[in-house]
Amino acid sequence: MMVEEYNHREEMLQDRAITAAYLAAAWQRAKKMPPLQSVLQRNKPKEPQTPQQMLAMIQVMHAAMGGKTVYKS
């Protein structure tokens, strides 16, 4: 299980590096670069999520992955 997790993490890191290289190449070809602050702010949440919002997001992701909803009494 540890080897599988290590391999998965390595794949994610490799995907991240490939994505960064792809975006760098695309930006080199851009006629006008957007301001760095606008690019960085797109990735930041505007305000922290409430616990209810977090739970709703987890439920959506769980359902999208085919998970079952189980209610405990």
CHARMM-style PDB file with segment names, atoms N, HN, CA, C and O in Angstrom:
ATOM      1  N   MET     1       0.823  -1.177   0.000  1.00  0.00      PROA
ATOM      2  CA  MET     1       0.000   0.000   0.000  1.00  0.00      PROA
ATOM      3  C   MET     1       0.883   1.262   0.000  1.00  0.00      PROA
ATOM      4  O   MET     1       0.565   2.249  -0.664  1.00  0.00      PROA
ATOM      5  N   MET     2       1.979   1.218   0.743  1.00  0.00      PROA
ATOM      6  HN  MET     2       2.238   0.417   1.282  1.00  0.00      PROA
ATOM      7  CA  MET     2       2.864   2.375   0.787  1.00  0.00      PROA
ATOM      8  C   MET     2       3.525   2.628  -0.573  1.00  0.00      PROA
ATOM      9  O   MET     2       3.712   3.775  -0.979  1.00  0.00      PROA
ATOM     10  N   VAL     3       3.874   1.545  -1.267  1.00  0.00      PROA
ATOM     11  HN  VAL     3       3.722   0.613  -0.937  1.00  0.00      PROA
ATOM     12  CA  VAL     3       4.484   1.686  -2.585  1.00  0.00      PROA
ATOM     13  C   VAL     3       3.482   2.280  -3.570  1.00  0.00      PROA
ATOM     14  O   VAL     3       3.837   3.134  -4.382  1.00  0.00      PROA
ATOM     15  N   GLU     4       2.245   1.835  -3.500  1.00  0.00      PROA
ATOM     16  HN  GLU     4       1.956   1.141  -2.840  1.00  0.00      PROA
ATOM     17  CA  GLU     4       1.211   2.381  -4.380  1.00  0.00      PROA
ATOM     18  C   GLU     4       1.013   3.874  -4.126  1.00  0.00      PROA
ATOM     19  O   GLU     4       0.896   4.656  -5.070  1.00  0.00      PROA
ATOM     20  N   GLU     5       0.977   4.265  -2.866  1.00  0.00      PROA
ATOM     21  HN  GLU     5       1.072   3.629  -2.100  1.00  0.00      PROA
ATOM     22  CA  GLU     5       0.801   5.675  -2.527  1.00  0.00      PROA
ATOM     23  C   GLU     5       2.005   6.487  -2.995  1.00  0.00      PROA
ATOM     24  O   GLU     5       1.839   7.597  -3.500  1.00  0.00      PROA
ATOM     25  N   TYR     6       3.207   5.952  -2.836  1.00  0.00      PROA
ATOM     26  HN  TYR     6       3.341   5.050  -2.425  1.00  0.00      PROA
ATOM     27  CA  TYR     6       4.402   6.637  -3.305  1.00  0.00      PROA
ATOM     28  C   TYR     6       4.337   6.838  -4.820  1.00  0.00      PROA
ATOM     29  O   TYR     6       4.621   7.927  -5.318  1.00  0.00      PROA
ATOM     30  N   ASN     7       3.965   5.788  -5.544  1.00  0.00      PROA
ATOM     31  HN  ASN     7       3.735   4.904  -5.139  1.00  0.00      PROA
ATOM     32  CA  ASN     7       3.864   5.887  -7.000  1.00  0.00      PROA
ATOM     33  C   ASN     7       2.816   6.913  -7.416  1.00  0.00      PROA
ATOM     34  O   ASN     7       3.020   7.675  -8.362  1.00  0.00      PROA
ATOM     35  N   HSD     8       1.690   6.925  -6.699  1.00  0.00      PROA
ATOM     36  HN  HSD     8       1.525   6.307  -5.931  1.00  0.00      PROA
ATOM     37  CA  HSD     8       0.627   7.885  -6.994  1.00  0.00      PROA
ATOM     38  C   HSD     8       1.134   9.313  -6.775  1.00  0.00      PROA
ATOM     39  O   HSD     8       0.892  10.195  -7.599  1.00  0.00      PROA
ATOM     40  N   ARG     9       1.838   9.536  -5.663  1.00  0.00      PROA
ATOM     41  HN  ARG     9       2.034   8.820  -4.994  1.00  0.00      PROA
ATOM     42  CA  ARG     9       2.374  10.865  -5.359  1.00  0.00      PROA
ATOM     43  C   ARG     9       3.383  11.296  -6.428  1.00  0.00      PROA
ATOM     44  O   ARG     9       3.388  12.454  -6.846  1.00  0.00      PROA
ATOM     45  N   GLU    10       4.227  10.377  -6.864  1.00  0.00      PROA
ATOM     46  HN  GLU    10       4.223   9.437  -6.524  1.00  0.00      PROA
ATOM     47  CA  GLU    10       5.203  10.684  -7.903  1.00  0.00      PROA
ATOM     48  C   GLU    10       4.509  11.042  -9.219  1.00  0.00      PROA
ATOM     49  O   GLU    10       4.944  11.956  -9.918  1.00  0.00      PROA
ATOM     50  N   GLU    11       3.443  10.333  -9.556  1.00  0.00      PROA
ATOM     51  HN  GLU    11       3.089   9.590  -8.988  1.00  0.00      PROA
ATOM     52  CA  GLU    11       2.685  10.654 -10.766  1.00  0.00      PROA
ATOM     53  C   GLU    11       2.087  12.050 -10.674  1.00  0.00      PROA
ATOM     54  O   GLU    11       2.109  12.803 -11.648  1.00  0.00      PROA
ATOM     55  N   MET    12       1.551  12.398  -9.505  1.00  0.00      PROA
ATOM     56  HN  MET    12       1.533  11.787  -8.714  1.00  0.00      PROA
ATOM     57  CA  MET    12       0.974  13.724  -9.321  1.00  0.00      PROA
ATOM     58  C   MET    12       2.044  14.801  -9.452  1.00  0.00      PROA
ATOM     59  O   MET    12       1.796  15.841 -10.062  1.00  0.00      PROA
ATOM     60  N   LEU    13       3.227  14.572  -8.892  1.00  0.00      PROA
ATOM     61  HN  LEU    13       3.429  13.728  -8.396  1.00  0.00      PROA
ATOM     62  CA  LEU    13       4.311  15.542  -8.996  1.00  0.00      PROA
ATOM     63  C   LEU    13       4.771  15.695 -10.445  1.00  0.00      PROA
ATOM     64  O   LEU    13       5.068  16.801 -10.897  1.00  0.00      PROA
ATOM     65  N   GLN    14       4.825  14.588 -11.159  1.00  0.00      PROA
ATOM     66  HN  GLN    14       4.583  13.690 -10.792  1.00  0.00      PROA
ATOM     67  CA  GLN    14       5.209  14.638 -12.564  1.00  0.00      PROA
ATOM     68  C   GLN    14       4.163  15.396 -13.384  1.00  0.00      PROA
ATOM     69  O   GLN    14       4.510  16.199 -14.250  1.00  0.00      PROA
ATOM     70  N   ASP    15       2.890  15.140 -13.110  1.00  0.00      PROA
ATOM     71  HN  ASP    15       2.608  14.487 -12.406  1.00  0.00      PROA
ATOM     72  CA  ASP    15       1.815  15.867 -13.804  1.00  0.00      PROA
ATOM     73  C   ASP    15       1.911  17.364 -13.520  1.00  0.00      PROA
ATOM     74  O   ASP    15       1.696  18.185 -14.412  1.00  0.00      PROA
ATOM     75  N   ARG    16       2.233  17.714 -12.279  1.00  0.00      PROA
ATOM     76  HN  ARG    16       2.408  17.047 -11.555  1.00  0.00      PROA
ATOM     77  CA  ARG    16       2.359  19.124 -11.913  1.00  0.00      PROA
ATOM     78  C   ARG    16       3.518  19.772 -12.674  1.00  0.00      PROA
ATOM     79  O   ARG    16       3.394  20.900 -13.152  1.00  0.00      PROA
ATOM     80  N   ALA    17       4.638  19.063 -12.786  1.00  0.00      PROA
ATOM     81  HN  ALA    17       4.738  18.147 -12.398  1.00  0.00      PROA
ATOM     82  CA  ALA    17       5.795  19.600 -13.510  1.00  0.00      PROA
ATOM     83  C   ALA    17       5.481  19.762 -14.995  1.00  0.00      PROA
ATOM     84  O   ALA    17       5.866  20.759 -15.606  1.00  0.00      PROA
ATOM     85  N   ILE    18       4.792  18.797 -15.570  1.00  0.00      PROA
ATOM     86  HN  ILE    18       4.480  17.987 -15.074  1.00  0.00      PROA
ATOM     87  CA  ILE    18       4.420  18.886 -16.983  1.00  0.00      PROA
ATOM     88  C   ILE    18       3.461  20.053 -17.206  1.00  0.00      PROA
ATOM     89  O   ILE    18       3.583  20.780 -18.192  1.00  0.00      PROA
ATOM     90  N   THR    19       2.517  20.230 -16.300  1.00  0.00      PROA
ATOM     91  HN  THR    19       2.418  19.639 -15.499  1.00  0.00      PROA
ATOM     92  CA  THR    19       1.575  21.340 -16.408  1.00  0.00      PROA
ATOM     93  C   THR    19       2.302  22.676 -16.330  1.00  0.00      PROA
ATOM     94  O   THR    19       2.005  23.589 -17.101  1.00  0.00      PROA
ATOM     95  N   ALA    20       3.250  22.798 -15.408  1.00  0.00      PROA
ATOM     96  HN  ALA    20       3.491  22.056 -14.782  1.00  0.00      PROA
ATOM     97  CA  ALA    20       4.015  24.039 -15.278  1.00  0.00      PROA
ATOM     98  C   ALA    20       4.806  24.320 -16.551  1.00  0.00      PROA
ATOM     99  O   ALA    20       4.854  25.459 -17.014  1.00  0.00      PROA
ATOM    100  N   ALA    21       5.422  23.294 -17.115  1.00  0.00      PROA
ATOM    101  HN  ALA    21       5.383  22.368 -16.739  1.00  0.00      PROA
ATOM    102  CA  ALA    21       6.184  23.480 -18.354  1.00  0.00      PROA
ATOM    103  C   ALA    21       5.259  23.879 -19.501  1.00  0.00      PROA
ATOM    104  O   ALA    21       5.611  24.738 -20.309  1.00  0.00      PROA
ATOM    105  N   TYR    22       4.099  23.273 -19.575  1.00  0.00      PROA
ATOM    106  HN  TYR    22       3.813  22.576 -18.918  1.00  0.00      PROA
ATOM    107  CA  TYR    22       3.129  23.585 -20.627  1.00  0.00      PROA
ATOM    108  C   TYR    22       2.677  25.044 -20.519  1.00  0.00      PROA
ATOM    109  O   TYR    22       2.635  25.766 -21.516  1.00  0.00      PROA
ATOM    110  N   LEU    23       2.344  25.464 -19.306  1.00  0.00      PROA
ATOM    111  HN  LEU    23       2.378  24.877 -18.497  1.00  0.00      PROA
ATOM    112  CA  LEU    23       1.887  26.834 -19.115  1.00  0.00      PROA
ATOM    113  C   LEU    23       3.003  27.835 -19.391  1.00  0.00      PROA
ATOM    114  O   LEU    23       2.751  28.900 -19.955  1.00  0.00      PROA
ATOM    115  N   ALA    24       4.223  27.509 -19.003  1.00  0.00      PROA
ATOM    116  HN  ALA    24       4.428  26.644 -18.545  1.00  0.00      PROA
ATOM    117  CA  ALA    24       5.355  28.402 -19.276  1.00  0.00      PROA
ATOM    118  C   ALA    24       5.531  28.570 -20.781  1.00  0.00      PROA
ATOM    119  O   ALA    24       5.771  29.679 -21.259  1.00  0.00      PROA
ATOM    120  N   ALA    25       5.413  27.475 -21.529  1.00  0.00      PROA
ATOM    121  HN  ALA    25       5.218  26.574 -21.141  1.00  0.00      PROA
ATOM    122  CA  ALA    25       5.542  27.554 -22.984  1.00  0.00      PROA
ATOM    123  C   ALA    25       4.405  28.368 -23.587  1.00  0.00      PROA
ATOM    124  O   ALA    25       4.625  29.149 -24.513  1.00  0.00      PROA
ATOM    125  N   ALA    26       3.199  28.194 -23.071  1.00  0.00      PROA
ATOM    126  HN  ALA    26       3.020  27.560 -22.319  1.00  0.00      PROA
ATOM    127  CA  ALA    26       2.053  28.952 -23.587  1.00  0.00      PROA
ATOM    128  C   ALA    26       2.217  30.441 -23.300  1.00  0.00      PROA
ATOM    129  O   ALA    26       1.902  31.274 -24.149  1.00  0.00      PROA
ATOM    130  N   TRP    27       2.708  30.779 -22.111  1.00  0.00      PROA
ATOM    131  HN  TRP    27       2.965  30.102 -21.421  1.00  0.00      PROA
ATOM    132  CA  TRP    27       2.879  32.182 -21.760  1.00  0.00      PROA
ATOM    133  C   TRP    27       3.998  32.824 -22.558  1.00  0.00      PROA
ATOM    134  O   TRP    27       3.966  34.031 -22.794  1.00  0.00      PROA
ATOM    135  N   GLN    28       4.986  32.046 -22.977  1.00  0.00      PROA
ATOM    136  HN  GLN    28       5.012  31.065 -22.784  1.00  0.00      PROA
ATOM    137  CA  GLN    28       6.052  32.613 -23.806  1.00  0.00      PROA
ATOM    138  C   GLN    28       5.494  33.075 -25.146  1.00  0.00      PROA
ATOM    139  O   GLN    28       6.020  34.008 -25.753  1.00  0.00      PROA
ATOM    140  N   ARG    29       4.450  32.438 -25.597  1.00  0.00      PROA
ATOM    141  HN  ARG    29       4.023  31.680 -25.104  1.00  0.00      PROA
ATOM    142  CA  ARG    29       3.857  32.774 -26.890  1.00  0.00      PROA
ATOM    143  C   ARG    29       2.763  33.833 -26.776  1.00  0.00      PROA
ATOM    144  O   ARG    29       2.263  34.323 -27.788  1.00  0.00      PROA
ATOM    145  N   ALA    30       2.395  34.182 -25.561  1.00  0.00      PROA
ATOM    146  HN  ALA    30       2.801  33.784 -24.738  1.00  0.00      PROA
ATOM    147  CA  ALA    30       1.323  35.165 -25.366  1.00  0.00      PROA
ATOM    148  C   ALA    30       1.783  36.545 -25.834  1.00  0.00      PROA
ATOM    149  O   ALA    30       2.923  36.946 -25.601  1.00  0.00      PROA
ATOM    150  N   LYS    31       0.891  37.252 -26.485  1.00  0.00      PROA
ATOM    151  HN  LYS    31      -0.035  36.927 -26.675  1.00  0.00      PROA
ATOM    152  CA  LYS    31       1.226  38.598 -26.955  1.00  0.00      PROA
ATOM    153  C   LYS    31       1.300  39.582 -25.797  1.00  0.00      PROA
ATOM    154  O   LYS    31       2.145  40.477 -25.784  1.00  0.00      PROA
ATOM    155  N   LYS    32       0.403  39.410 -24.815  1.00  0.00      PROA
ATOM    156  HN  LYS    32      -0.283  38.682 -24.825  1.00  0.00      PROA
ATOM    157  CA  LYS    32       0.406  40.299 -23.653  1.00  0.00      PROA
ATOM    158  C   LYS    32       0.229  39.448 -22.394  1.00  0.00      PROA
ATOM    159  O   LYS    32      -0.739  38.698 -22.266  1.00  0.00      PROA
ATOM    160  N   MET    33       1.166  39.579 -21.486  1.00  0.00      PROA
ATOM    161  HN  MET    33       1.952  40.189 -21.590  1.00  0.00      PROA
ATOM    162  CA  MET    33       1.099  38.814 -20.242  1.00  0.00      PROA
ATOM    163  C   MET    33       0.122  39.479 -19.275  1.00  0.00      PROA
ATOM    164  O   MET    33       0.117  40.702 -19.138  1.00  0.00      PROA
ATOM    165  N   PRO    34      -0.710  38.671 -18.603  1.00  0.00      PROA
ATOM    166  CA  PRO    34      -1.562  39.256 -17.567  1.00  0.00      PROA
ATOM    167  C   PRO    34      -0.700  39.617 -16.355  1.00  0.00      PROA
ATOM    168  O   PRO    34       0.351  39.010 -16.152  1.00  0.00      PROA
ATOM    169  N   PRO    35      -1.118  40.578 -15.557  1.00  0.00      PROA
ATOM    170  CA  PRO    35      -0.359  40.915 -14.353  1.00  0.00      PROA
ATOM    171  C   PRO    35      -0.274  39.700 -13.413  1.00  0.00      PROA
ATOM    172  O   PRO    35      -1.237  38.950 -13.250  1.00  0.00      PROA
ATOM    173  N   LEU    36       0.883  39.534 -12.814  1.00  0.00      PROA
ATOM    174  HN  LEU    36       1.666  40.142 -12.946  1.00  0.00      PROA
ATOM    175  CA  LEU    36       1.107  38.381 -11.946  1.00  0.00      PROA
ATOM    176  C   LEU    36       0.086  38.327 -10.806  1.00  0.00      PROA
ATOM    177  O   LEU    36      -0.406  37.249 -10.472  1.00  0.00      PROA
ATOM    178  N   GLN    37      -0.233  39.462 -10.215  1.00  0.00      PROA
ATOM    179  HN  GLN    37       0.166  40.338 -10.487  1.00  0.00      PROA
ATOM    180  CA  GLN    37      -1.184  39.478  -9.104  1.00  0.00      PROA
ATOM    181  C   GLN    37      -2.549  38.945  -9.520  1.00  0.00      PROA
ATOM    182  O   GLN    37      -3.202  38.260  -8.733  1.00  0.00      PROA
ATOM    183  N   SER    38      -2.993  39.240 -10.730  1.00  0.00      PROA
ATOM    184  HN  SER    38      -2.462  39.797 -11.369  1.00  0.00      PROA
ATOM    185  CA  SER    38      -4.298  38.752 -11.169  1.00  0.00      PROA
ATOM    186  C   SER    38      -4.268  37.239 -11.359  1.00  0.00      PROA
ATOM    187  O   SER    38      -5.260  36.560 -11.092  1.00  0.00      PROA
ATOM    188  N   VAL    39      -3.145  36.712 -11.817  1.00  0.00      PROA
ATOM    189  HN  VAL    39      -2.340  37.263 -12.034  1.00  0.00      PROA
ATOM    190  CA  VAL    39      -3.016  35.264 -11.997  1.00  0.00      PROA
ATOM    191  C   VAL    39      -3.007  34.565 -10.648  1.00  0.00      PROA
ATOM    192  O   VAL    39      -3.663  33.540 -10.466  1.00  0.00      PROA
ATOM    193  N   LEU    40      -2.260  35.124  -9.700  1.00  0.00      PROA
ATOM    194  HN  LEU    40      -1.727  35.957  -9.848  1.00  0.00      PROA
ATOM    195  CA  LEU    40      -2.160  34.501  -8.379  1.00  0.00      PROA
ATOM    196  C   LEU    40      -3.478  34.580  -7.614  1.00  0.00      PROA
ATOM    197  O   LEU    40      -3.809  33.661  -6.864  1.00  0.00      PROA
ATOM    198  N   GLN    41      -4.229  35.655  -7.791  1.00  0.00      PROA
ATOM    199  HN  GLN    41      -3.960  36.401  -8.400  1.00  0.00      PROA
ATOM    200  CA  GLN    41      -5.467  35.804  -7.039  1.00  0.00      PROA
ATOM    201  C   GLN    41      -6.571  34.900  -7.549  1.00  0.00      PROA
ATOM    202  O   GLN    41      -7.513  34.610  -6.811  1.00  0.00      PROA
ATOM    203  N   ARG    42      -6.481  34.446  -8.792  1.00  0.00      PROA
ATOM    204  HN  ARG    42      -5.716  34.681  -9.391  1.00  0.00      PROA
ATOM    205  CA  ARG    42      -7.504  33.530  -9.311  1.00  0.00      PROA
ATOM    206  C   ARG    42      -7.498  32.213  -8.568  1.00  0.00      PROA
ATOM    207  O   ARG    42      -8.529  31.544  -8.496  1.00  0.00      PROA
ATOM    208  N   ASN    43      -6.358  31.823  -8.010  1.00  0.00      PROA
ATOM    209  HN  ASN    43      -5.521  32.367  -8.069  1.00  0.00      PROA
ATOM    210  CA  ASN    43      -6.236  30.532  -7.345  1.00  0.00      PROA
ATOM    211  C   ASN    43      -6.589  30.583  -5.868  1.00  0.00      PROA
ATOM    212  O   ASN    43      -6.671  29.538  -5.222  1.00  0.00      PROA
ATOM    213  N   LYS    44      -6.799  31.764  -5.322  1.00  0.00      PROA
ATOM    214  HN  LYS    44      -6.733  32.613  -5.847  1.00  0.00      PROA
ATOM    215  CA  LYS    44      -7.086  31.896  -3.897  1.00  0.00      PROA
ATOM    216  C   LYS    44      -8.590  31.983  -3.676  1.00  0.00      PROA
ATOM    217  O   LYS    44      -9.287  32.686  -4.408  1.00  0.00      PROA
ATOM    218  N   PRO    45      -9.096  31.268  -2.665  1.00  0.00      PROA
ATOM    219  CA  PRO    45     -10.520  31.411  -2.349  1.00  0.00      PROA
ATOM    220  C   PRO    45     -10.797  32.824  -1.837  1.00  0.00      PROA
ATOM    221  O   PRO    45      -9.963  33.422  -1.157  1.00  0.00      PROA
ATOM    222  N   LYS    46     -11.956  33.340  -2.165  1.00  0.00      PROA
ATOM    223  HN  LYS    46     -12.634  32.854  -2.717  1.00  0.00      PROA
ATOM    224  CA  LYS    46     -12.292  34.705  -1.779  1.00  0.00      PROA
ATOM    225  C   LYS    46     -12.520  34.828  -0.274  1.00  0.00      PROA
ATOM    226  O   LYS    46     -12.124  35.821   0.336  1.00  0.00      PROA
ATOM    227  N   GLU    47     -13.148  33.837   0.317  1.00  0.00      PROA
ATOM    228  HN  GLU    47     -13.471  33.030  -0.179  1.00  0.00      PROA
ATOM    229  CA  GLU    47     -13.354  33.825   1.766  1.00  0.00      PROA
ATOM    230  C   GLU    47     -13.381  32.375   2.230  1.00  0.00      PROA
ATOM    231  O   GLU    47     -13.700  31.480   1.447  1.00  0.00      PROA
ATOM    232  N   PRO    48     -13.049  32.135   3.491  1.00  0.00      PROA
ATOM    233  CA  PRO    48     -13.030  30.756   3.978  1.00  0.00      PROA
ATOM    234  C   PRO    48     -14.412  30.107   3.898  1.00  0.00      PROA
ATOM    235  O   PRO    48     -15.435  30.774   4.052  1.00  0.00      PROA
ATOM    236  N   GLN    49     -14.422  28.804   3.655  1.00  0.00      PROA
ATOM    237  HN  GLN    49     -13.591  28.262   3.530  1.00  0.00      PROA
ATOM    238  CA  GLN    49     -15.685  28.075   3.606  1.00  0.00      PROA
ATOM    239  C   GLN    49     -16.177  27.797   5.019  1.00  0.00      PROA
ATOM    240  O   GLN    49     -15.390  27.614   5.947  1.00  0.00      PROA
ATOM    241  N   THR    50     -17.487  27.770   5.157  1.00  0.00      PROA
ATOM    242  HN  THR    50     -18.127  27.919   4.403  1.00  0.00      PROA
ATOM    243  CA  THR    50     -18.088  27.380   6.421  1.00  0.00      PROA
ATOM    244  C   THR    50     -18.053  25.849   6.495  1.00  0.00      PROA
ATOM    245  O   THR    50     -17.904  25.191   5.465  1.00  0.00      PROA
ATOM    246  N   PRO    51     -18.185  25.280   7.681  1.00  0.00      PROA
ATOM    247  CA  PRO    51     -18.240  23.818   7.785  1.00  0.00      PROA
ATOM    248  C   PRO    51     -19.356  23.206   6.935  1.00  0.00      PROA
ATOM    249  O   PRO    51     -19.181  22.120   6.382  1.00  0.00      PROA
ATOM    250  N   GLN    52     -20.491  23.883   6.824  1.00  0.00      PROA
ATOM    251  HN  GLN    52     -20.633  24.765   7.272  1.00  0.00      PROA
ATOM    252  CA  GLN    52     -21.593  23.373   6.011  1.00  0.00      PROA
ATOM    253  C   GLN    52     -21.215  23.353   4.528  1.00  0.00      PROA
ATOM    254  O   GLN    52     -21.564  22.413   3.812  1.00  0.00      PROA
ATOM    255  N   GLN    53     -20.500  24.390   4.062  1.00  0.00      PROA
ATOM    256  HN  GLN    53     -20.216  25.153   4.644  1.00  0.00      PROA
ATOM    257  CA  GLN    53     -20.062  24.427   2.669  1.00  0.00      PROA
ATOM    258  C   GLN    53     -19.044  23.324   2.389  1.00  0.00      PROA
ATOM    259  O   GLN    53     -19.075  22.696   1.331  1.00  0.00      PROA
ATOM    260  N   MET    54     -18.140  23.093   3.348  1.00  0.00      PROA
ATOM    261  HN  MET    54     -18.115  23.604   4.207  1.00  0.00      PROA
ATOM    262  CA  MET    54     -17.150  22.024   3.187  1.00  0.00      PROA
ATOM    263  C   MET    54     -17.832  20.669   3.092  1.00  0.00      PROA
ATOM    264  O   MET    54     -17.480  19.845   2.248  1.00  0.00      PROA
ATOM    265  N   LEU    55     -18.813  20.442   3.964  1.00  0.00      PROA
ATOM    266  HN  LEU    55     -19.099  21.112   4.650  1.00  0.00      PROA
ATOM    267  CA  LEU    55     -19.540  19.178   3.949  1.00  0.00      PROA
ATOM    268  C   LEU    55     -20.278  18.993   2.632  1.00  0.00      PROA
ATOM    269  O   LEU    55     -20.276  17.898   2.069  1.00  0.00      PROA
ATOM    270  N   ALA    56     -20.904  20.045   2.138  1.00  0.00      PROA
ATOM    271  HN  ALA    56     -20.905  20.934   2.594  1.00  0.00      PROA
ATOM    272  CA  ALA    56     -21.623  19.962   0.861  1.00  0.00      PROA
ATOM    273  C   ALA    56     -20.664  19.628  -0.276  1.00  0.00      PROA
ATOM    274  O   ALA    56     -21.003  18.829  -1.149  1.00  0.00      PROA
ATOM    275  N   MET    57     -19.480  20.219  -0.283  1.00  0.00      PROA
ATOM    276  HN  MET    57     -19.204  20.868   0.426  1.00  0.00      PROA
ATOM    277  CA  MET    57     -18.493  19.955  -1.336  1.00  0.00      PROA
ATOM    278  C   MET    57     -18.004  18.511  -1.249  1.00  0.00      PROA
ATOM    279  O   MET    57     -17.854  17.846  -2.274  1.00  0.00      PROA
ATOM    280  N   ILE    58     -17.761  18.031  -0.058  1.00  0.00      PROA
ATOM    281  HN  ILE    58     -17.883  18.571   0.775  1.00  0.00      PROA
ATOM    282  CA  ILE    58     -17.320  16.638   0.115  1.00  0.00      PROA
ATOM    283  C   ILE    58     -18.402  15.674  -0.354  1.00  0.00      PROA
ATOM    284  O   ILE    58     -18.096  14.659  -0.981  1.00  0.00      PROA
ATOM    285  N   GLN    59     -19.655  15.978  -0.059  1.00  0.00      PROA
ATOM    286  HN  GLN    59     -19.903  16.802   0.450  1.00  0.00      PROA
ATOM    287  CA  GLN    59     -20.749  15.111  -0.492  1.00  0.00      PROA
ATOM    288  C   GLN    59     -20.855  15.072  -2.011  1.00  0.00      PROA
ATOM    289  O   GLN    59     -21.116  14.013  -2.583  1.00  0.00      PROA
ATOM    290  N   VAL    60     -20.655  16.211  -2.674  1.00  0.00      PROA
ATOM    291  HN  VAL    60     -20.443  17.071  -2.209  1.00  0.00      PROA
ATOM    292  CA  VAL    60     -20.694  16.261  -4.134  1.00  0.00      PROA
ATOM    293  C   VAL    60     -19.552  15.427  -4.714  1.00  0.00      PROA
ATOM    294  O   VAL    60     -19.759  14.642  -5.639  1.00  0.00      PROA
ATOM    295  N   MET    61     -18.344  15.599  -4.167  1.00  0.00      PROA
ATOM    296  HN  MET    61     -18.175  16.237  -3.415  1.00  0.00      PROA
ATOM    297  CA  MET    61     -17.194  14.837  -4.667  1.00  0.00      PROA
ATOM    298  C   MET    61     -17.379  13.346  -4.419  1.00  0.00      PROA
ATOM    299  O   MET    61     -17.046  12.524  -5.273  1.00  0.00      PROA
ATOM    300  N   HSD    62     -17.906  12.999  -3.257  1.00  0.00      PROA
ATOM    301  HN  HSD    62     -18.177  13.667  -2.563  1.00  0.00      PROA
ATOM    302  CA  HSD    62     -18.145  11.595  -2.909  1.00  0.00      PROA
ATOM    303  C   HSD    62     -19.135  10.957  -3.887  1.00  0.00      PROA
ATOM    304  O   HSD    62     -18.927   9.841  -4.362  1.00  0.00      PROA
ATOM    305  N   ALA    63     -20.207  11.682  -4.175  1.00  0.00      PROA
ATOM    306  HN  ALA    63     -20.376  12.589  -3.789  1.00  0.00      PROA
ATOM    307  CA  ALA    63     -21.209  11.169  -5.120  1.00  0.00      PROA
ATOM    308  C   ALA    63     -20.623  11.051  -6.525  1.00  0.00      PROA
ATOM    309  O   ALA    63     -20.936  10.106  -7.248  1.00  0.00      PROA
ATOM    310  N   ALA    64     -19.772  12.009  -6.917  1.00  0.00      PROA
ATOM    311  HN  ALA    64     -19.517  12.777  -6.330  1.00  0.00      PROA
ATOM    312  CA  ALA    64     -19.175  11.973  -8.258  1.00  0.00      PROA
ATOM    313  C   ALA    64     -18.253  10.768  -8.418  1.00  0.00      PROA
ATOM    314  O   ALA    64     -18.072  10.264  -9.527  1.00  0.00      PROA
ATOM    315  N   MET    65     -17.672  10.306  -7.313  1.00  0.00      PROA
ATOM    316  HN  MET    65     -17.819  10.715  -6.412  1.00  0.00      PROA
ATOM    317  CA  MET    65     -16.772   9.154  -7.367  1.00  0.00      PROA
ATOM    318  C   MET    65     -17.514   7.835  -7.175  1.00  0.00      PROA
ATOM    319  O   MET    65     -16.895   6.775  -7.083  1.00  0.00      PROA
ATOM    320  N   GLY    66     -18.834   7.907  -7.117  1.00  0.00      PROA
ATOM    321  HN  GLY    66     -19.336   8.768  -7.192  1.00  0.00      PROA
ATOM    322  CA  GLY    66     -19.614   6.682  -7.001  1.00  0.00      PROA
ATOM    323  C   GLY    66     -19.804   6.183  -5.584  1.00  0.00      PROA
ATOM    324  O   GLY    66     -20.157   5.021  -5.380  1.00  0.00      PROA
ATOM    325  N   GLY    67     -19.578   7.028  -4.612  1.00  0.00      PROA
ATOM    326  HN  GLY    67     -19.291   7.972  -4.778  1.00  0.00      PROA
ATOM    327  CA  GLY    67     -19.729   6.627  -3.213  1.00  0.00      PROA
ATOM    328  C   GLY    67     -21.189   6.474  -2.820  1.00  0.00      PROA
ATOM    329  O   GLY    67     -22.078   7.059  -3.438  1.00  0.00      PROA
ATOM    330  N   LYS    68     -21.419   5.685  -1.791  1.00  0.00      PROA
ATOM    331  HN  LYS    68     -20.696   5.210  -1.289  1.00  0.00      PROA
ATOM    332  CA  LYS    68     -22.767   5.486  -1.281  1.00  0.00      PROA
ATOM    333  C   LYS    68     -22.990   6.405  -0.085  1.00  0.00      PROA
ATOM    334  O   LYS    68     -22.073   6.660   0.696  1.00  0.00      PROA
ATOM    335  N   THR    69     -24.208   6.894   0.047  1.00  0.00      PROA
ATOM    336  HN  THR    69     -24.953   6.687  -0.588  1.00  0.00      PROA
ATOM    337  CA  THR    69     -24.574   7.697   1.192  1.00  0.00      PROA
ATOM    338  C   THR    69     -25.111   6.788   2.276  1.00  0.00      PROA
ATOM    339  O   THR    69     -26.080   6.060   2.061  1.00  0.00      PROA
ATOM    340  N   VAL    70     -24.488   6.828   3.434  1.00  0.00      PROA
ATOM    341  HN  VAL    70     -23.701   7.420   3.609  1.00  0.00      PROA
ATOM    342  CA  VAL    70     -24.888   5.983   4.561  1.00  0.00      PROA
ATOM    343  C   VAL    70     -25.239   6.896   5.730  1.00  0.00      PROA
ATOM    344  O   VAL    70     -24.436   7.739   6.133  1.00  0.00      PROA
ATOM    345  N   TYR    71     -26.418   6.727   6.259  1.00  0.00      PROA
ATOM    346  HN  TYR    71     -27.070   6.043   5.931  1.00  0.00      PROA
ATOM    347  CA  TYR    71     -26.839   7.525   7.403  1.00  0.00      PROA
ATOM    348  C   TYR    71     -26.839   6.639   8.633  1.00  0.00      PROA
ATOM    349  O   TYR    71     -27.360   5.524   8.610  1.00  0.00      PROA
ATOM    350  N   LYS    72     -26.247   7.147   9.714  1.00  0.00      PROA
ATOM    351  HN  LYS    72     -25.824   8.053   9.732  1.00  0.00      PROA
ATOM    352  CA  LYS    72     -26.245   6.405  10.975  1.00  0.00      PROA
ATOM    353  C   LYS    72     -27.350   6.961  11.860  1.00  0.00      PROA
ATOM    354  O   LYS    72     -27.560   8.172  11.919  1.00  0.00      PROA
ATOM    355  N   SER    73     -28.053   6.073  12.546  1.00  0.00      PROA
ATOM    356  HN  SER    73     -27.882   5.089  12.499  1.00  0.00      PROA
ATOM    357  CA  SER    73     -29.150   6.494  13.410  1.00  0.00      PROA
ATOM    358  C   SER    73     -28.662   6.786  14.795  1.00  0.00      PROA
ATOM    359  OT1 SER    73     -29.453   7.156  15.663  1.00  0.00      PROA
TER     360      SER     73
END
